[in-house]
Amino acid sequence: MNNKHRGSNFEDFLKEEGIFEECHAEAVKRVIAFQLEEELKKQKLTKSQFAKRMNTSRSAVDRLLDPKRTCSLKSLILAAIALGKHLEVRLA
């Protein structure tokens, strides 16, 4: 049985399927959402308190923490500031 993907890596497979960028973007968003949730727990902040610090609504915070939803760079920066953190974005 010949498998055209044998010996290739998962990224190559996703690229061949034309879904690498979409999968990568969702993975990054999941990591960011997880990190924000962890920081909220660490600081013992509710989503409502976090929203108030960000000067936004609770529903906006829910969207920010939803790994399936996109968010703006500005929202991420505001979230980081509200948590006393900074956002690092770099090209690799």
C-alpha positions as CSV (number, residue, x, y, z in Angstrom):
1,M,0.0,0.0,0.0
2,N,1.6,3.3,-1.1
3,N,0.9,6.3,1.0
4,K,2.0,9.6,-0.6
5,H,2.4,11.2,2.8
6,R,4.7,8.6,4.3
7,G,7.9,10.2,5.3
8,S,6.5,13.7,5.2
9,N,5.7,15.8,8.2
10,F,2.3,17.0,9.4
11,E,3.0,20.6,8.2
12,D,3.7,19.3,4.7
13,F,0.4,17.4,4.8
14,L,-1.6,20.5,5.9
15,K,0.1,22.6,3.1
16,E,-0.7,20.0,0.5
17,E,-4.3,20.0,1.7
18,G,-4.3,23.9,1.5
19,I,-5.2,24.3,5.2
20,F,-1.9,25.0,6.8
21,E,-2.5,28.8,7.4
22,E,-6.0,28.2,8.8
23,C,-4.8,25.5,11.2
24,H,-1.8,27.5,12.2
25,A,-3.9,30.6,12.9
26,E,-6.3,28.6,15.0
27,A,-3.5,27.0,17.0
28,V,-2.0,30.3,17.8
29,K,-5.4,31.7,18.9
30,R,-5.9,28.6,21.1
31,V,-2.6,29.2,22.8
32,I,-3.3,32.9,23.4
33,A,-6.8,32.1,24.8
34,F,-5.3,29.5,27.1
35,Q,-2.6,31.9,28.3
36,L,-5.2,34.6,29.0
37,E,-7.5,32.1,30.9
38,E,-4.5,31.0,33.0
39,E,-3.6,34.5,33.8
40,L,-7.2,35.3,34.8
41,K,-7.1,32.3,37.2
42,K,-3.7,33.3,38.5
43,Q,-4.9,36.8,39.3
44,K,-8.3,35.5,40.5
45,L,-10.1,37.8,38.1
46,T,-13.6,37.2,36.8
47,K,-14.4,37.8,33.2
48,S,-16.5,40.8,34.3
49,Q,-13.6,42.3,36.2
50,F,-11.3,41.7,33.3
51,A,-13.8,43.3,30.9
52,K,-14.0,46.4,33.2
53,R,-10.2,46.6,33.3
54,M,-10.2,46.5,29.5
55,N,-13.0,49.0,29.3
56,T,-15.1,46.6,27.2
57,S,-18.1,44.3,27.6
58,R,-18.2,40.8,29.1
59,S,-19.3,39.5,25.7
60,A,-16.2,41.0,24.1
61,V,-14.1,39.2,26.6
62,D,-15.9,36.0,25.8
63,R,-15.1,36.5,22.1
64,L,-11.5,37.2,23.0
65,L,-11.2,34.0,25.0
66,D,-13.0,31.9,22.3
67,P,-10.3,30.1,20.4
68,K,-12.6,29.7,17.4
69,R,-13.0,33.5,17.0
70,T,-10.5,35.9,15.5
71,C,-9.5,39.0,17.4
72,S,-7.6,42.2,16.6
73,L,-4.1,42.9,17.6
74,K,-5.5,45.9,19.5
75,S,-7.7,43.7,21.6
76,L,-4.8,41.5,22.5
77,I,-2.7,44.5,23.5
78,L,-5.5,45.8,25.6
79,A,-6.0,42.4,27.3
80,A,-2.2,42.2,28.1
81,I,-2.2,45.7,29.6
82,A,-5.3,44.9,31.6
83,L,-3.4,41.9,33.1
84,G,-0.3,43.9,33.7
85,K,1.5,42.1,30.9
86,H,2.9,43.0,27.5
87,L,2.2,41.3,24.2
88,E,5.2,40.0,22.1
89,V,4.7,39.5,18.4
90,R,7.6,38.6,16.2
91,L,8.3,37.1,12.8
92,A,10.4,34.0,12.9
